[in-house]
Amino acid sequence: MLRSVVRGCAAGAAGTTVLNAVTYGDMALRGRASSQAPARTVEKMARSVGWPVPGSGDDRENRLAGLGALAGIAVGLGTGAAVALAHRAGVRPPWWLGGAATGALAMAATDLPMARLGVSDPKSWSATDWVSDAVPHLMYGLVTYGVLRPGG
């Protein structure tokens, strides 16, 4: 089982690298700013458990930006580990379905906490917002699931 978790984390790391590359490529292509949602989500989560992020001004904002990015990496590795455990248990859909489901799982793991904490409301997102979120997560899922598949 430990081997599956480690393999899943490695697959999730590969997927996370692709997600970041697609996201940063979109930012470069369209000239858009990075999202503040991960940092704001971390801030609200930390406050809710009684561990507010220390500092003030730029130091605190930079700390939150770093923690938001690290949270995204954790979601990527954790999703990879969960999918690897499901794969070990015999859940093995075809590559396209497994990849899409893996991407959807990672997207839900990031978007649901943001919505629940009031950081972002997906119901108010434009089509462009949805594409900017869905495409990197789909690429994450395809890469992560592809690494986990035998021969992948």
KOLZAFI-381541 format. One record per atom (N, C-alpha, C): residue number from 1; residue in one letter; z, y, x. Coordinates in steps of 0.05 Angstrom, whole numbers, plus 32768, in hexadecimal, padded with zeros to 4 digits. Example, Ala and Ser with C-alpha at 12.3 -4.5 7.8 and 13.67 -1.06 7.14 Angstrom:
<recs>
  kolnu  tike    up  north  east
      1     a  809C   7F8E  8108
      1     a  809C   7FA6  80F6
      1     a  809C   7FBE  8108
      2     s  808E   7FD3  8101
      2     s  808F   7FEB  8111
      2     s  809D   8001  8102
</recs>
This chain:
<recs>
  kolnu  tike    up  north  east
      1     m  8000   7FE8  8010
      1     m  8000   8000  8000
      1     m  8000   8019  8011
      2     l  800F   8019  8027
      2     l  8010   8030  8039
      2     l  7FF4   8036  8044
      3     r  7FE6   8021  804B
      3     r  7FCB   8025  8055
      3     r  7FB9   8033  8041
      4     s  7FBC   802C  8027
      4     s  7FAD   8039  8012
      4     s  7FB4   8057  8010
      5     v  7FCD   805D  8012
      5     v  7FD6   8079  8010
      5     v  7FCB   8089  8028
      6     v  7FCC   807D  8040
      6     v  7FC2   808B  8058
      6     v  7FA3   808E  8055
      7     r  7F95   807A  804C
      7     r  7F79   807C  8049
      7     r  7F72   8091  8033
      8     g  7F82   8091  801E
      8     g  7F7E   80A5  8009
      8     g  7F82   80C2  8013
      9     c  7F97   80C5  8024
      9     c  7F9C   80E0  802F
      9     c  7F85   80E8  8041
     10     a  7F7A   80D5  8051
     10     a  7F63   80DC  8062
     10     a  7F4B   80E3  8051
     11     a  7F46   80D4  803C
     11     a  7F30   80DA  802B
     11     a  7F34   80F5  801D
     12     g  7F4C   80FA  8015
     12     g  7F52   8114  8009
     12     g  7F4F   812B  801C
     13     a  7F55   8126  8036
     13     a  7F51   813B  804A
     13     a  7F33   8141  804E
     14     a  7F23   812C  804D
     14     a  7F06   8130  804F
     14     a  7EFC   8140  8037
     15     g  7F05   8138  801F
     15     g  7EFD   8146  8007
     15     g  7F07   8163  8007
     16     t  7F1F   8167  8010
     16     t  7F2A   8183  8011
     16     t  7F1A   8194  8024
     17     t  7F11   8189  803A
     17     t  7F00   8198  804D
     17     t  7EE6   81A0  803F
     18     v  7EDA   818E  8030
     18     v  7EC1   8195  8022
     18     v  7EC7   81A9  800C
     19     l  7EDC   81A6  7FFD
     19     l  7EE3   81BA  7FE9
     19     l  7EE6   81D5  7FF5
     20     n  7EF4   81D7  800B
     20     n  7EF8   81F1  8018
     20     n  7EDD   81FC  8022
     21     a  7ECC   81EB  802E
     21     a  7EB2   81F5  8038
     21     a  7EA1   81FF  8021
     22     v  7EA1   81F1  800A
     22     v  7E91   81FA  7FF3
     22     v  7E9C   8214  7FE9
     23     t  7EB7   8216  7FE7
     23     t  7EC3   822E  7FDD
     23     t  7EBE   8246  7FEF
     24     y  7EC2   8242  8009
     24     y  7EBD   8259  801C
     24     y  7E9F   8260  801D
     25     g  7E8E   824C  801A
     25     g  7E71   8251  8019
     25     g  7E6A   8262  8001
     26     d  7E77   825C  7FEA
     26     d  7E72   826C  7FD2
     26     d  7E7C   8289  7FD6
     27     m  7E93   828C  7FE2
     27     m  7E9E   82A6  7FE8
     27     m  7E8B   82B6  7FFA
     28     a  7E81   82A9  800E
     28     a  7E6E   82B6  8021
     28     a  7E54   82BE  8013
     29     l  7E4A   82AB  8003
     29     l  7E30   82B0  7FF5
     29     l  7E32   82C6  7FE1
     30     r  7E48   82C6  7FD0
     30     r  7E4A   82DA  7FBB
     30     r  7E5A   82F2  7FC3
     31     g  7E67   82F1  7FDA
     31     g  7E78   8308  7FE2
     31     g  7E91   830B  7FD1
     32     r  7E9B   82F4  7FC7
     32     r  7EB3   82F6  7FB6
     32     r  7ECC   82F2  7FC6
     33     a  7EE2   82FD  7FBC
     33     a  7EFC   82FB  7FCA
     33     a  7F07   82DF  7FC5
     34     s  7F1A   82D8  7FD6
     34     s  7F28   82BF  7FD1
     34     s  7F3B   82C2  7FB9
     35     s  7F40   82AC  7FAD
     35     s  7F52   82AC  7F95
     35     s  7F6F   82AF  7F9E
     36     q  7F7D   82BF  7F8F
     36     q  7F9A   82C3  7F93
     36     q  7FAA   82AF  7F83
     37     a  7F9D   829F  7F72
     37     a  7FAB   828D  7F60
     37     a  7FBC   8278  7F6F
     38     p  7FB3   826C  7F85
     38     p  7FC4   8259  7F93
     38     p  7FDE   8266  7F9C
     39     a  7FDC   827D  7FA8
     39     a  7FF4   828B  7FB2
     39     a  8007   8292  7F9B
     40     r  7FFC   829C  7F85
     40     r  800C   82A3  7F6E
     40     r  8019   828B  7F61
     41     t  800B   8274  7F61
     41     t  8016   825B  7F57
     41     t  802D   8252  7F68
     42     v  802A   8252  7F82
     42     v  8040   824B  7F94
     42     v  8058   825D  7F90
     43     e  8052   8277  7F8E
     43     e  8068   828A  7F8A
     43     e  8078   8284  7F71
     44     k  806A   827E  7F5B
     44     k  8078   8278  7F42
     44     k  8086   825E  7F43
     45     m  807A   824A  7F4F
     45     m  8087   8230  7F52
     45     m  80A0   8232  7F63
     46     a  809E   8240  7F79
     46     a  80B5   8243  7F8B
     46     a  80CC   8251  7F7D
     47     r  80C6   8266  7F6E
     47     r  80DA   8275  7F60
     47     r  80E7   8263  7F4A
     48     s  80D7   8253  7F3D
     48     s  80E1   8242  7F27
     48     s  80F5   822D  7F31
     49     v  80F2   8224  7F4A
     49     v  8105   8210  7F55
     49     v  811B   821D  7F65
     50     g  811D   8238  7F65
     50     g  8132   8245  7F72
     50     g  812F   8249  7F90
     51     w  8116   8247  7F9A
     51     w  8110   824B  7FB6
     51     w  80FB   8261  7FB9
     52     p  8101   827A  7FB3
     52     p  80ED   828F  7FB5
     52     p  80E3   8291  7FD1
     53     v  80CA   8298  7FD4
     53     v  80BD   829C  7FEE
     53     v  80C8   82B5  7FFB
     54     p  80D3   82B3  8013
     54     p  80E0   82CA  8020
     54     p  80CC   82DE  802B
     55     g  80D6   82F6  8031
     55     g  80C7   830A  803E
     55     g  80BF   8320  802A
     56     s  80B1   8334  8035
     56     s  80A8   834A  8024
     56     s  808D   8354  802F
     57     g  807F   8363  801F
     57     g  8066   836F  8027
     57     g  8052   835A  8031
     58     d  8043   8362  8046
     58     d  802E   8351  8050
     58     d  8038   8336  805A
     59     d  8050   8336  8066
     59     d  805B   831C  8070
     59     d  805D   8308  8059
     60     r  8068   8311  8043
     60     r  806C   82FF  802C
     60     r  8051   82F7  8020
     61     e  803F   830A  801D
     61     e  8024   8304  8012
     61     e  8015   82F0  8024
     62     n  8017   82F3  803E
     62     n  800B   82E1  8051
     62     n  8018   82C5  804F
     63     r  8032   82C5  804D
     63     r  8040   82AB  804A
     63     r  8037   829D  8030
     64     l  8035   82AC  801A
     64     l  802C   82A0  8001
     64     l  800F   8296  8003
     65     a  7FFE   82A5  8010
     65     a  7FE2   829C  8014
     65     a  7FE1   8281  8024
     66     g  7FF1   8280  8038
     66     g  7FF3   8267  8048
     66     g  7FFE   8250  8038
     67     l  8013   8255  8028
     67     l  801F   8240  8018
     67     l  800B   8238  8002
     68     g  7FFC   824A  7FF7
     68     g  7FE8   8243  7FE3
     68     g  7FD3   8231  7FEE
     69     a  7FCA   8237  8006
     69     a  7FB6   8226  8013
     69     a  7FC1   820A  801A
     70     l  7FDA   820A  8023
     70     l  7FE7   81F0  8029
     70     l  7FEB   81DF  8010
     71     a  7FF1   81ED  7FFA
     71     a  7FF4   81DF  7FE0
     71     a  7FDA   81D2  7FD8
     72     g  7FC4   81E0  7FDD
     72     g  7FA9   81D5  7FD7
     72     g  7FA4   81BC  7FE8
     73     i  7FAB   81BD  8001
     73     i  7FA8   81A6  8013
     73     i  7FB9   818F  8009
     74     a  7FD1   8194  8000
     74     a  7FE3   8180  7FF6
     74     a  7FD7   8173  7FDD
     75     v  7FCC   8183  7FCB
     75     v  7FBF   8178  7FB3
     75     v  7FA8   8166  7FBB
     76     g  7F98   816F  7FCF
     76     g  7F81   815F  7FD7
     76     g  7F8A   8144  7FE3
     77     l  7F9E   8144  7FF4
     77     l  7FA7   812B  8000
     77     l  7FB5   811A  7FEB
     78     g  7FC5   8126  7FDA
     78     g  7FD3   8117  7FC5
     78     g  7FC0   810A  7FB1
     79     t  7FAB   8119  7FAA
     79     t  7F97   810E  7F97
     79     t  7F89   80F6  7FA5
     80     g  7F82   80FA  7FBE
     80     g  7F75   80E4  7FCD
     80     g  7F87   80CB  7FCD
     81     a  7FA1   80CF  7FD2
     81     a  7FB4   80B8  7FD3
     81     a  7FB5   80AB  7FB8
     82     a  7FB7   80BB  7FA2
     82     a  7FB9   80AF  7F87
     82     a  7FA0   809F  7F81
     83     v  7F89   80AA  7F88
     83     v  7F70   809C  7F82
     83     v  7F6E   8082  7F93
     84     a  7F77   8083  7FAB
     84     a  7F77   806B  7FBC
     84     a  7F89   8056  7FB0
     85     l  7FA0   805E  7FA6
     85     l  7FB2   804A  7F99
     85     l  7FA5   803E  7F80
     86     a  7F98   804F  7F71
     86     a  7F89   8045  7F59
     86     a  7F73   8031  7F61
     87     h  7F65   8038  7F77
     87     h  7F50   8028  7F81
     87     h  7F5B   800D  7F8A
     88     r  7F72   800E  7F98
     88     r  7F80   7FF5  7FA1
     88     r  7F87   7FE3  7F89
     89     a  7F8F   7FF0  7F73
     89     a  7F97   7FE2  7F5A
     89     a  7F7F   7FD7  7F4B
     90     g  7F66   7FDD  7F54
     90     g  7F4F   7FD2  7F47
     90     g  7F3F   7FE6  7F37
     91     v  7F47   7FFF  7F36
     91     v  7F37   8013  7F27
     91     v  7F21   801C  7F39
     92     r  7F09   8013  7F34
     92     r  7EF2   8018  7F45
     92     r  7ED9   801E  7F36
     93     p  7ED8   8036  7F2A
     93     p  7EBF   803E  7F1B
     93     p  7EA8   8042  7F2F
     94     p  7E90   8045  7F25
     94     p  7E79   804B  7F37
     94     p  7E7E   8066  7F45
     95     w  7E70   806A  7F5B
     95     w  7E75   8081  7F6D
     95     w  7E74   809B  7F5E
     96     w  7E60   809F  7F4C
     96     w  7E5D   80B8  7F3F
     96     w  7E73   80BE  7F2B
     97     l  7E7D   80A9  7F1D
     97     l  7E93   80AC  7F0A
     97     l  7EAD   80AF  7F19
     98     g  7EB1   809F  7F2D
     98     g  7ECA   80A1  7F3D
     98     g  7ECC   80BC  7F4B
     99     g  7EB5   80C6  7F55
     99     g  7EB5   80E0  7F62
     99     g  7EBB   80F6  7F4F
    100     a  7EAE   80F5  7F37
    100     a  7EB3   810A  7F23
    100     a  7ED0   8109  7F19
    101     a  7EDB   80F1  7F15
    101     a  7EF6   80EE  7F0C
    101     a  7F0A   80F8  7F21
    102     t  7F05   80F2  7F3A
    102     t  7F16   80FB  7F50
    102     t  7F16   8119  7F51
    103     g  7EFE   8125  7F4F
    103     g  7EFD   8142  7F4F
    103     g  7F0B   814F  7F37
    104     a  7F08   8142  7F20
    104     a  7F16   814C  7F08
    104     a  7F34   814A  7F0B
    105     l  7F3D   8135  7F17
    105     l  7F5A   8131  7F1C
    105     l  7F65   8147  7F2E
    106     a  7F56   814D  7F44
    106     a  7F5F   8162  7F56
    106     a  7F5E   817D  7F49
    107     m  7F4A   8182  7F38
    107     m  7F47   819B  7F2B
    107     m  7F5E   819F  7F17
    108     a  7F65   818A  7F08
    108     a  7F7B   818B  7EF6
    108     a  7F96   818F  7F04
    109     a  7F98   8183  7F1C
    109     a  7FB1   8186  7F2B
    109     a  7FB5   81A3  7F35
    110     t  7FA0   81B2  7F38
    110     t  7FA2   81CE  7F40
    110     t  7FA2   81E1  7F28
    111     d  7F91   81DC  7F15
    111     d  7F8E   81EF  7EFF
    111     d  7FA4   81ED  7EEA
    112     l  7FAE   81D5  7EE4
    112     l  7FC3   81D3  7ED0
    112     l  7FDD   81E1  7ED8
    113     p  7FE7   81DF  7EF0
    113     p  7FFE   81EE  7EF7
    113     p  7FF9   820C  7EF6
    114     m  7FE2   8216  7EFE
    114     m  7FDB   8232  7EFC
    114     m  7FDC   823B  7EDF
    115     a  7FD1   822B  7ECD
    115     a  7FD1   8233  7EB1
    115     a  7FED   8231  7EA5
    116     r  7FFB   821D  7EAC
    116     r  8017   8219  7EA1
    116     r  8029   822F  7EAA
    117     l  8026   8239  7EC2
    117     l  8037   824F  7ECD
    117     l  802D   826A  7EC5
    118     g  8016   826C  7EB8
    118     g  800B   8285  7EAF
    118     g  7FFD   8295  7EC5
    119     v  7FF6   8287  7EDA
    119     v  7FE8   8294  7EF0
    119     v  7FCB   8299  7EE9
    120     s  7FBF   8286  7EDA
    120     s  7FA3   8289  7ED2
    120     s  7FA0   827A  7EB7
    121     d  7F8D   8284  7EA7
    121     d  7F88   8278  7E8D
    121     d  7F6B   826E  7E8D
    122     p  7F67   8254  7E91
    122     p  7F4C   8249  7E92
    122     p  7F3C   824F  7E79
    123     k  7F49   8254  7E62
    123     k  7F3B   825A  7E49
    123     k  7F2D   8275  7E4C
    124     s  7F36   8286  7E5E
    124     s  7F2A   82A1  7E61
    124     s  7F15   82A1  7E77
    125     w  7F10   828B  7E85
    125     w  7EFE   828A  7E9B
    125     w  7EE1   828D  7E92
    126     s  7ED1   829B  7EA2
    126     s  7EB4   829C  7E9C
    126     s  7EA6   8283  7EA6
    127     a  7E8D   8280  7E9F
    127     a  7E7E   8268  7EA9
    127     a  7E7D   8268  7EC7
    128     t  7E7A   827F  7ED3
    128     t  7E7A   8281  7EF1
    128     t  7E94   8279  7EFC
    129     d  7EAB   8280  7EEF
    129     d  7EC5   8278  7EF9
    129     d  7EC7   8259  7EF8
    130     w  7EBE   824D  7EE2
    130     w  7EC0   8230  7EE0
    130     w  7EAF   8222  7EF5
    131     v  7E97   822C  7EFA
    131     v  7E85   8221  7F0E
    131     v  7E92   8223  7F2A
    132     s  7E9E   823B  7F2F
    132     s  7EAB   8240  7F49
    132     s  7EC3   822D  7F4E
    133     d  7ECF   8223  7F38
    133     d  7EE5   8210  7F3B
    133     d  7EDB   81F3  7F3A
    134     a  7EC9   81EE  7F28
    134     a  7EC0   81D2  7F24
    134     a  7EAF   81C7  7F3A
    135     v  7E9D   81D6  7F45
    135     v  7E8B   81CC  7F59
    135     v  7E9A   81C3  7F73
    136     p  7EAC   81D4  7F7E
    136     p  7EBA   81CB  7F95
    136     p  7ECB   81B2  7F8F
    137     h  7ED7   81B1  7F77
    137     h  7EE7   8199  7F71
    137     h  7ED6   8180  7F6D
    138     l  7EBE   8183  7F62
    138     l  7EAC   816D  7F60
    138     l  7EA4   8163  7F7C
    139     m  7E9E   8175  7F8D
    139     m  7E97   816D  7FA9
    139     m  7EAF   815F  7FB6
    140     y  7EC7   816A  7FB2
    140     y  7EDF   815D  7FBC
    140     y  7EE0   8140  7FB2
    141     g  7EDC   813D  7F98
    141     g  7EDE   8122  7F8C
    141     g  7ECA   810F  7F97
    142     l  7EB1   8118  7F99
    142     l  7E9C   8106  7FA3
    142     l  7EA1   80FE  7FC0
    143     v  7EAA   8110  7FD1
    143     v  7EB0   8109  7FED
    143     v  7EC9   80F7  7FEE
    144     t  7EDE   80FF  7FE1
    144     t  7EF7   80EF  7FE2
    144     t  7EF2   80D3  7FD8
    145     y  7EE5   80D0  7FC1
    145     y  7EE0   80B6  7FB6
    145     y  7ECC   80A6  7FC7
    146     g  7EB9   80B4  7FD2
    146     g  7EA5   80A7  7FE4
    146     g  7EB3   809B  7FFD
    147     v  7EC6   80A9  8008
    147     v  7ED4   809F  801F
    147     v  7EE5   8086  8018
    148     l  7EF0   8086  7FFF
    148     l  7F01   8070  7FF7
    148     l  7EF1   8057  7FF0
    149     r  7ED9   805A  7FE7
    149     r  7EC9   8042  7FDF
    149     r  7EC2   8031  7FF7
    150     p  7EC2   8016  7FF3
    150     p  7EB9   8005  8008
    150     p  7E9E   800D  8012
    151     g  7E9B   8010  802C
    151     g  7E82   8018  8038
    151     g  7E7E   8037  8036
    152     g  7E92   8045  8029
    152     g  7E8F   8062  8026
    152     g  7E9C   8071  803C
</recs>
